[in-house]
Amino acid sequence: MSLWDVGAPRAPVPQGVMAYLISISIAGTVAFSPTGHFLVTTISGSVDVWSTVPEDDEDQLCTAVGDVIDQEEWRRYVPHERYAPPCARSDPGRIHTVPAATP
């Protein structure tokens, strides 16, 4: 299942992909919050809430896992680029504000 930004219908932009097992029947409901900040799904008997803001996902991953590449590995695999750890900009205490819905 894919998530697309269709703000410009003639040029949709991919925003993300939801992974699922091919053996699982995909039946349920999908809806956006009024602000579009969250995607709510009821698939396979559970309710899941997904952020549609990529930075939220990055922050959650960095908080849970931390940097997965150190300077030595960076030099080995990305020698032509200056070391820039993926989670350097993550702030585990940062709270993203969610815009209020307008009636």
LINJO-V527607 format. One record per pair of residues at least 6 apart in sequence whose ideal C-beta (glycine too) atoms are under 6 Angstrom apart, sorted by the first residue. I is the first residue (numbers start at 1). J is the second residue. D is the distance in Angstrom with one decimal. If there is no record, write none. Layout:
I/J/D  I/J/D
//
This chain:
1/18/4.3  2/17/5.2  3/15/4.5  3/16/4.4  4/12/4.6  4/14/5.8  5/13/4.4  5/15/5.2  6/12/4.9  24/44/5.7  28/42/4.4  28/43/3.8  29/42/4.6  30/41/5.1  31/40/5.2  32/39/5.8  34/101/3.3  35/99/4.9  35/101/5.1  37/98/4.9  38/49/5.4  39/50/4.4  39/52/5.6  40/49/5.4  41/48/5.0  56/96/5.7  59/90/5.2  62/87/3.5  62/90/3.6  63/92/4.5  67/85/4.4  67/87/4.7  71/83/5.2  74/83/4.8
//
